[in-house]
Amino acid sequence: MNLLPPLDPSVLPAGIRSRFVERVNGLRVHILEAGEKGRPLLLLLHGFPEIAYSWRKVMPALAAAGYHVVAPDQRGYGRTTGWSANYDDDLWPFRLLNAVRDAAGLVAALGCREAAAVIGHDFGASVAAWCALVRPDMFRSVALMSAPFAGPPELPFGTDGKSPVPPASPTIHEALAALPRPRKHYHLWYSTRPANAAMWYCKQGVHDFLRAYFHHKSADWKDNKPHRLAGWTAEELAKMPTYYIMDLADDMATGVAKEMPPAAEIAACRWLPDSELAVYAEEYRRNGFQGGLNWYRSRTGGAFEAELQLFSGRTIDVPSIFISGRSDWGVYQRPGSYERMQESACTNMVGCHLLDGAGHWVQQEQAARVGELLVEFLRRG
């Protein structure tokens, strides 16, 4: 197999290096790195559909503050290899606790016993939260972005002598499909066999698909006006935009194409100019999307829920912070999670910050402010 080279330095900000770390839980991990080894380590975990490059705008500030900053392409993404994107392969490597093992293995491979912080965005925030929950001795603080952590799933309680509770009927997916405007949850669609090809080989091409997707979930799309939802019901979920609660007949590429920004707006986009979007597009043209989609599939099917229930009742007790965009529906997409994170799941929450002028891609849309908040958090008392 031909090994991929590092990212071309010409696409990286000054001070950020691209290289590989070998033999990490079966992976050859591609990392972006800033700052000097031997300084306190910060581990930055991206989400979907992103790569380590998503952290390029905050890494220099964190390195300048005295940290060794490492952002990997997570399993299933970018230039990291050692994983399979075959839809029919076992999802075991893509379960959350193996993502924690990937993160811990990278910390150890870098010659560190601990990371000063694990910082995660989107699905990477879920991985970061579980890192802090499972190994607080290794991950000494945690910053979550865009995806609140509501705590581990509960063990079935007080069931002795009682009949099993029948599954809810209709299911949430059946209820969404039965709405006057039929809808479906994006997690369900991401778990289907056609999802990868529908995005990889979409009519508009990967670059334009990603442009519309990033735009639609950003503060640039002016209809992003998130608010708390009353509950996990079809009627409430349907209040979210179609990148979360899709029209039943659409795939994701078709749905976001309806919100493709005009050329003038693309040219005016400073947080993600076309030259930077091209870096994402190159990686996804080569790999497709199945590696990232497998993370969703591992949760949607519920096959690995039992091992997560082992941590029922556990809390994140290391210092934590939450940062998101004020225009980010990700804060509220699971009703009650934002509140549970602050009230019970995280016992040492330093602050929750919803930043103006940012949607879902907060560390890119408001990079300077995110960098300031992270440095303040890391230097706290």
N, C-alpha and C positions, 0 to 999 in steps of 0.2 A: 504494500500500500504506500502511495506517495504521501509523505508527511506535508501538511500545510505549513507555509512560512508564517512568520509573525506579520502583523499588520504593517503596512508601509508607514514609516515615520512621518511622511508628508501629510497624512490625514490626522495626525495626533497633535494636540497642543504641546507646546514646549514643556519639557520636563516629564512627559509621560512615555513610558517604554512598553513595548509589546514583547512578550517572550512566553515560553512554555515551562510548566512544571510537570515532571514525569512521575508516573506511578502513584497516582492519587486515587485510591479506591477503584482501581481498574481504568482510570482515565489518564489521558495526556491533556492537561488543563492549560488552556490559553489564558493568560492574565495580562491586564494592563496594570502598570505599577508606577508609583511616584513616591518620591522621598527615599531615604536611605534605610537599608536593612539595619536592624539593631535598635531602631526607634520603636515606640509602641505601635503595634499593628492595628490597622483598621481594615475590616473585610467588608466589601461592598457587593451586594447581591442584587442583580437586575431581575426584571419581570418579563412579561410577554407583551408584544413581540419585540423584544429588545436583546441586547448583548452587553458585554462589559463596557463598550463604547458609550453607553447611556450615561456613564458617570464622568465623562471627560471634562465636563464643565465645573465640577466641584472638586475633583482630585487635586488640582494644583493648590487650591486654598488649604486643603487639609494637609498636604505635604508641607506647605509653608508654615503651618502651625506646629510642625515638629513630629509628624506621624509618617510611618511607612504604610502607604495606601495601596491596597491590592484589590482589584476588581476582576473576578474570573468570568469567562463565558461559562455559565452553568451547564450541567449535563443536559444534552439535547440542543445546545445552541452554539452558534458561531464556529470558532476554530478548535474548540475542545472536541477531542475524539475519544473513542472507546465505548460509545453507546450506539444502539441500533434504533433506526426510525421505522422499522417494519411494523405496520399496524397490528399484525398478528403475534408479535413477540410478547414475552412476559412483561407485564408492567411493574414487576417487583423492583427493578432498579430505579423507578420513578416515584416511589412512595416517599412521603415527607421525611421519614426517619433516615432514609438513605441519602436524602439531600443534606441532612444534618451531618451524616457521616462524610459526605463529600467536603463539606465546609471544614469539619474538624480535621480531616485528612490533609487538606491544603494548609491549614495553620501549622500542623505538625511537620509537613514536608518543608515548610519555610523555616524550620528550626525554632519555632515559637511554642511555648507552653500555653499561651493565652493570647487573646486579642483584646485590645482596649475596648473595642466596640465592634459589633456586627450591625451593619446598616443595610436594610432591605427595602426595595420598592416593589409594589404590585405583588406578584406571586413570590418575589424574593423577600417581601416582608413576612410572608407566612413562614418561609424557611428561617429567616432571622429570628422570628418569635420562638420557633421550636428550638433553635440553637440555644437561646437564652433560657428557655424552660428546662431543657434536658441537660445542658452543660453550663450552668452558671459559673462554674470554676474556670472554664475556658473562655467563655464569652462574657466579659465583665460588665458590659452595658449594651443596650440595644436601641437602635433608632428605626422606627417603622414609618414607612411612607405609603400613603394612599390606600392601604388595606389594613383596617383595624383587626386586632387579635382579640377574640372573645373568650379565649380559654380552651382547654382540651374538651373533647366530647365526654359526656357523662356516662358512667357505667349505669346499666339498668338497675334501678334501686327499688327495694320493697316489693319485689315481684313474687316472693315466696307465697304459695297458696293462691295466687291470682291467675286468672286466665290471660293469655297473651292479648295485648291490645292490637286489634286489626289495623292494617295500614290505612292511612287516610284515603278517603275516596270522595271526590276525584283527587288524583295526585295534582301537585302544583302544575305539572306539565300538561296534564289533561285540562285543567282549569284555564291555563293560558291559551291553549288551542281553541277553547270553547268561547272565548271572548268575542264580542261583536266585531272587533278588529283582531283576528286570530294572531297569536304571538307564540314565541318559544324562547326559553332561556338560553343565553349564549353558552353556558356550561354544557348544556345538553347537546347543542349543535357541535361544539368543539370536540365532543366525545364520539362523533359519528365518523364512519369510514370516509365519506366524501369530503370532509372538512379540509384536509390538507391540500388535496388537489384543487379544490374550489378557490383557495387563496393563491397557491403556487402557480397555477396555470390560468388565472383569471383573465378575462378579456382585456382589462386595462393594463396588465403587467404588474409585476411585484412593486416596482418603484411607485407607480401611481396608486396602487392599493394601499401601500404604507403611508403615502402622503395623505390620502383621504382618512385613513384610520387615525393617524396621529392628530390630524386637524380636528376631526369629529369629537375627540375626547379631550381637547385642549380648551383653554379659555378663549382661544380665537373663535370658536364656534359659540356664538352669542346666546344660543338657546340652552346652554349648559347652566341651569339654575337649580342645583341640587338642594334637597331638603329631606328631613326625616320622613320616613314612611311609617304608616300606622301598624303594619304587620306584614307577615309573610303570606300575602294573599295575591291572587292573580290581578285583582283590580288595583292594588297598591303597586305591585311590581311593574305593571304596565305604564305607570307614570314616568318610568325611566326611559332614556333615549334608546333607540334601536340597536346601538352597539352593545347593550346589555340585554334588553328584552326585544329580540328580533321579530320582524314580521315573519309569520309562519312560512310564507312562500319564498323568502329571501335566503341566500347564503350571506356570509359576512362581506365578501367582496362586492356583491350586488348592493347590499344595504348601505355601505359607506360611500359607494360611488355616487349616491344621490346627494352627498354633502361635499363632493370634491370642490375645494376652493378655486376661485378663478386665478388666472395667471398672475394678475397684479397682486393678489393677496399672498400667493406663494412667494413672489419676488420680495415682498415686504416682511416675510417671516424671518426674524433674526435668531430665534431660539433653535430653529431647525431649517437652515438653508438647504437647498437642493444638493449642494456639494457634500453636506454631512448626511443627509438622508441616503445618498448614494452608497455610503459605507454599510448601512443596514441592508439596503437592497442587494448589494453584492453577496452578503452572507446568506440571506434568505433565498436568493436565486440558486445558490449552490446547494443548500441543505433542505430547502422546503421548510415546512412548519411543524411536521409531525413530532419532532423531538420536544418542542415546547408544548404541543397539544397533549402529549402523554402525561404531563404533570396534571392537567385538568382531568384526564381520563382516570388517573389513579385515585382521585378524590370523588369524582362523580359516581363511580360504580360502587363505592363503599366497601371494597374488598379489604382495605387496610385500616378501616375504622377501629377494629378491635384492638390493634396494637396501640393506637393513639389513646384509647380509653384506659390503658394502663396508667396514664398520667392524669386521670380524672381527679379534680380537686387541687392539682398543683397550680401554682401561680408563678408569674415572672416577678422575681424579687430584686433583680439587679436594676440599677437606674435605667429608666426608659423615657423615650420621647416620641411623639407622633407628629409628623409633618405632612401636610397635604395642601392641594390647591383649594381655594374656596369654590372653584367651579368644577370640582371633582366629584362625580357621582359615586366613585368608589368608596367614599366615606360612609355612604348610606345604603349601599346595594344589598347588604344583609341587615335588615332592620334589627336594631338593638345592639349590634356588635360594637359600635362606637362608644355607646354608653357602658357596656359591660367591660370593655377594655379599661376604662378609667375607674370604674367602681369596684371591680373585683379581679379581673385577669392580671392586671399589672399593679403591684402593691407599692411601687416606687416610681410613679409616673411624674416626671419633672415638669412636663408641659405638653399641651396639644396646640398646634399652630396650623391654622387654615390661612394660606397666603393669598392675598389679592393678586390678580393677574396670572393665575396658574390654574390649570385644570389637572388632568391625571398625570402629566409628565413634569411634576413640580421641580425635580432637580435639574431639568433642562429649561423650563419656562421661567423659573425664578432662581437661577443657579447661585447668584451672589447672596441672596437672602438665605437660601438653604445652607450654603457654606458657613455663613455667620452663625446661624442657629446651631449647627453641628459643632462648631468650634466652641461656642459658649457652653453647650451641653458637656462636651468632653473636658472642659476646663473647670467645671463647676466645683465649688467649695472643697 
